[in-house]
Amino acid sequence: MKQIKLFVALTLAFIFSLVSGAHAQISIQSSSMSLGNKPAFVMEFENANKKLAEKKWKEHVKEYGKLEKNKKAKELYMVQTTIPNLGGTTPVNIYFKVEEGKNMARALVFIDDGAKFIGNGDDEEEGVRNFLTDYANLVNKEVAKKAMEDGEKELKNFNKKLSKLEDKNKDYHKDIDKYQKKIIEAEENIEQNLKEQDDARQTIEMQKEKVEALIEAYNNVGKG
């Protein structure tokens, strides 16, 4: 029971973290990338990994152009793409990379509008945040989906365990019924056995009397 309560408590804590993380927390930090230290829009995803973060990024930007990969810098990038939230018709270069930690992934997005890398206080900042919030929601939704599926799997396992316990309970009741019948049969057999013992004792007494009479007859042969 203590283990179940602990499991439930951890699950509720995890759900709370999912709900809290559903609203993207996006910070801006100076970070290292292929072109040096640049302003980066940073998002941290609990219970996500690099594979998931990159997969959802590819889904998020696929309509805006071809995504390339810089293997040496471990970056995904897209050049001269036009995104409505990021200045309308002004083309931008977008760089994306993921740093993986323990049970979390940290996504960094660098956006070059041709004149600068967009950062704190720039006119495009709000548009970038809106654009990245949509991406963050894709990741968080996938994390929540995985948690939901795991929860459903756990529930299924608990139901299986309960079903087995119920079957055992039925078997125990069957054993009780069987043993009760045996007890009743044994009690009846005991009563019958006692009667048979009484009958046997009476038979023995009668046989003793018979033997004594036979002995007496034997001893009297030839007398008188």
N, C-alpha and C positions, 0 to 999 in steps of 0.2 A: 504493500500500500504506500509506503514512504517513497519507493522508487516511482510509482505512478504519479504521486503528488509532485515530485521533483520534475518529472517529465512534463507534466501539465504547466508547472511554473515556468520552466524553460521555454516551452512552446509559446506561452502568453507573452513572455519577454521578447521572443523572436517576432511575434506578430506585431507587438508595439514598435519594434525597430523597423518593421516593414512599413507600417503606417507612417511613422516619422520620416522614413526615407522616401516616401511616395512623393513628397514635395522636394524637388531637386534643390540641393544645397550647392550652389556654384560659387566658388571663390576665384579670385584672380591673383596669380602668383608669378613671379619671375622664375622661369624654369629653363632647363637646358634642353635644346633640340638641335637638329642638324645644322641650323644657321646661327647657333650661339644661344645666349640667354635672352629669352623673349617673354613678353607677357603671355600667360597661359590661362585659359578658363579651365578650372580644375573641378572634377566631380568624383566623389568617393562612393563606391557601391558596396555595401555590406553583403556578404554571402554570394558574391559574383566572382567570376574569374576573367582572365584576359580573353579567353576564347569567346565568352558570352559578350563582353564589352565590344570586341572587334566585330563580331557577327551583327550586333544591333546597330553599330555605326555604319556598316556597309548597307544595311537595310534603310537606314535613315537618309543617307546621301545618294543612293543609287539613281534617283531621278535627276540629279544635278550634274552628272557627268561621269567620266571614267576615274576610278580610284586606282592610284598607283602605289607601289610599295618600295620603300627605301630599306633594304634588308640590313645594311650596315648600321643605320640609325634606328632601326626597328620602328619605323614610322609608316603610316599610311597617309597619302597626300593626294590632293586634287588641285589642279592649277586652272586659273582663268575660268572659274565657274561663277554663274550668276544665281544668287539666292535672294528671293524677295525680302526676307527678314534682314538681310545683310547689305542694305544699300541699294536695293532695286536692280538697276541695270549695270551697276559698277561691278566688274569682275573681281573676284578675290581668290587668293590661294589659301587652302585650308590644310593644316598638318595635324595629324592625330596620332597619339601613342598611348599605351597602357602600361602602367606599373602594377605588378601583381604582388599582393601581400598575403598574410594569413587570413583566409576566409573573406577576402575583399579585393576589389580592383579599383585602381585610381586612373581615371581617364583624363588626359590633358589635350586641349584643343588650342591650336595657335592659328590665328587668322590674320593674313597679310592683305591689306586693301590696296597695296601698290605704293602707298606713301608711308605706311607704318604698320606695325602689328597692333591690332586693336586691344585696348586695355582699359584700366579704370578711368572713368570720366569722359571717355570718347563718345561721340554722338551715336555710334553704332552699338554701344555696349548693351543697351536694353534689347535691341533686335537679336544680338548674339545670344543673350540669356534666354530669350523666348525660343530661339532655334534649338538651343541645347537642352532646354527643359523638355521639349518634345522627345529628344533622344534619351534623356535620363528616364523619362516615363516608360520608354520601350524596355530599357534594362530592368527597371524596378518591377515592371509588370511581369517580365519573364522570371525574375527571382521569386515574385509572389506566386506565380503559376507553379514553379518547381516546389515551393513550400506547400502549396495546396495539394499537389499530387502526392508529395511525401506524407502529408497529413492524412489524406484519404487512404494511402497504403497502410499507414500505421493503424488507422481505424479498422481497416479490413482485417489486419493481423489480430487486433484486439477482439474483433467479432469472431474470428476463427478460434481464438483461445477460449472465449466464452462458450462457443458451441461445443468445444472439446470438454470443457468443464461440465456443461450441462449433460453431455453424453455419459461422462463418468458418474455424475449424480444419479442418472437413470440406472446405470449398472450397479451402483451401490444399493439402490432401492430393490433392484432385482435380487441382489445377493441377500439383502435382509429378508425379502419374501421367501427366498429359497431356504435360508437358515431357519426362519420361523417355522416353515413347514417341517423341516428336519427336526426342530425342537419338539414340535407337536407329535411327530411320528415317534421320536425318541421317548417322550413322556408316555405315549400309549404303549410303546414296547416295554417300558419299565413296569407299567401296571400289569401288562400281560405276563411279563417275566416273573413278577412277584406272585401272581396267581399260579403260574406253572411251578414256582418253587414250593408254594404251599401244597399243591397237588403232589409234587415229588416227595415232600416230607411225609404226607399222609400215606403214600404208596410204600415208602421205606418202612414206616411204622407197621403197616399191615404185613409187609414182607418179613419184618423182624418177628412179628407174632407167629407168622406161618413157619419161619425157620425154627423158632423156639419150639413150636408144636412138633415139627419134624424131628428135632433133636430129642425131644422127650419120647416120641414114638420109637425112635431108634434105640434109645437107652432102655426102653421097656421090653424090647424084643427078647424073648426067652425067659422072662421073669414070670413068676406066678404059675 
